[in-house]
């Protein structure tokens, strides 16, 4: 059995292509074998031989088109040879022959007539039931809905907008419970669209054919349940009509109408096959996450820049009376909250609905808005895409809100000077001052105490570490279009080096453990999928506890996927993985313009800013097809969209500042920027001894420079200070693991560059490993009250250094490590078993003084 080895499908041909006659399903007379003929994104014909057209199992055989004419395709693979001609597919191997004929499947609900009680939303004649919804306008819309085309035959077609903007459709009527029937068709290009219920819960419409190996059509925009994909893939080939028949049950609220007591539920039949049955939709994510949940809402058909079609859309309205005003209190609909409790309703066609004003910043249902628009280079930019030009007055000080990298700011003493930069980049320089405007909306200073005490729109200003106020780092975008000149770093040299990558490949090919099992985990993970699709954002907004989560998980997933695909390229030599990594990185560097905001924006920038350079480093220095102009654009993204959120450290919690130190070191190496790299080293040296306690520190832990005493307690409980306890050990098991991972990861990258941070704090790092491991099986020392310990996706990198390179016994961790393998992914902890288990000193640079 072969593993499915084809990338995104159904690309490279259109409705008028002379060769699309070959695409589709074939079967033997006895129906014991089937073939699915499709095209890769590179325009290459592929044929999957399968036993079941809707199974997600790997194909029995994959053949490739080798000679193609208007009437014939010669195909071969794995010893099979054959031909497709006149609707017949014939292949043979070693005397075995298979003959198949083309056929089309049809949904049993195709052309279903609406019942008497149904509301016809599209009958092929007009769009009277619909409103036009512009980008991120999820609830209001405007008339007329003339932005999509009605074609002959009663077909509604998504129309690409000349401006490149997205203009979706939403129903005038709002629904709660409902039964919906619609029919859709893909036209052969890569498609990413969908139908949303209440403008919140998305059923994705995408190119999922062929069935084997591809991710089926399923939920999108849902964070819980996560990654819930149907067990079968019933997608039809492009140019064939498909059906959705959906029963949707709205969430239920208590008598107040503001507290959700039951989740929304959905049953979905795709092409007559039930793929979801009464599944609870616990939580929405993405741009619609800011809407909260409600008793009613419109049906929303998405324009995502791809042309595809609908027809025969009708709905049976089952909305419960009295639920029209039910809504969770998150960003309450159609209201602006002001100090003193005053409320003001905002009108206007561009207003998406729910607006909340906090600290001078407006948040709307579906997007961030501003009353101010600024023309830049002939383009109109509004807050909500780049958050530009919002100003909050605080005495005689002005905080320049909005777009990250909006200005060049220099602060000397108490004087302020602001100059515009034609590239909208930023240089932040502080010499004696306390604050610098970095292009983000100012809010009330956030006191230490954890993200649970934060406002949603809290920003980085209140968490900055004054110890790093005087650092000078260039954040100006380089407009040369060329990558930065080398300044003596080892490349590749972020977490792994070139010889190490070769050794990992050798071990995987030889089936040597634990790399062999770790590789299988990587290859079979969602991040290793050959059809992985990025979801770039123009701005990433991350609130406490991921509420809201506007691009946060998308960004974390995409940077993890880029690194995963880069590793897979290095190990397998399959160029598809390298090209996938490049596509993901290019997508983000071409889209992200507004940086990271809200309460968890800075740590989000740190986590993802530490992972992106790992992927970029491998691809740039082991693969020849990443264009210099794209490399330069990616370096500019790291410089202008990530550094502003991390260069001043973080006084709230140690894991955050440690993550920032790692990101700075990694970005410094990939961008060949010594100043950024040295800032990361300095931050690591300042925070690491304050994060892991040793009895030699005295009766109390060391304070992190600039922040005062760190928080070692939780819920009134302060743990005993013993060798190896970590600053957040009393908090939970997860956050200390994240902090320890940043310590180890940053030290490993520095060691690749000849700087031995491990040696500087080796006693602490080894003590931390032994402290945690003693409470885990098979050691099982009784756990002290109020403390928690668990396996995490880290330890391998530090263990390799201290145990495998230096020969330290580490008796507690030595028996725990095998039970923790292979490690997977969690934030910036990624595939450590694969890259570092037993890797020793391979490829290390000499230590520099």
Secondary structure, 3 states (H helix, E strand, C coil): CCCCCCCCECCCCCCCCCCHHHCEEEECCCCCCEEEEEEECCCCEEEEEECCCCCCCCCCEEEEEEEECCCEEEEEECCEEEEEECCEEEEEECCEEEEEEEECCCCCCCCCCCCCCCEEEECCCCCCCEEEECCCCCCCCECCCCCCEEECCCEEECCCCCCCCCCEEEECCCECCEEEEEEEEECCCCCEEEEEECCCEEEEEECCCCCCCCCCCCEECEEECCCCCCCCCCCCCCCCCEEEEEEEECCEECCCCCCEEECEEEEEEECCEEEEEEEEECEECHHHHHHCCECCECCEECCCCCCEEEEEEEEEECCCCCCCCCECCCCCCCCEECHHHCEECCCCCCCCCCEEEECCEEEECCEECCCCEEEECCEEEECCCCCCCEEEEECCEEEEECCCCCCEEEEECCEEEEECCCCCCEEEEEECCCCCCCCCCCCCCCCCCCHHHCCCCCCHHHHCCHHHCCCEEEECCCCCCCCCCCCCCCCCECCCEHHHHHHHHHHHHHCCCCHHHHHHHHHCCHHHCCCCCCCCCCCEEECHHHCCEECHHHHHHHHHHHHHHHHHHHHHCCHHHHHHHHHHHHHHHCCCCCCEECCCHHHHHHHHHHHHHHHHHHHHHHCCCCCHHHHHHHHHHHHHHHHHHCCCCCCCCHHHHHHHHHHHHHHHHHCCCHHHHHHHHHHHHHHHHHHECCHHHCCCCCCECCCECCCCEECCEECCCCCCCECCCCCCCHHHHHHHHHHHHHHHHHHHCCCCHHHHCHHHHHHHHHHHHCCCCCCCCCCCCCCCCCCCCCCHHHHHHHHHHCCCCCHHHHHHHHHHCCCCEECCEECHHHHHCCCCCCCCCCCCC
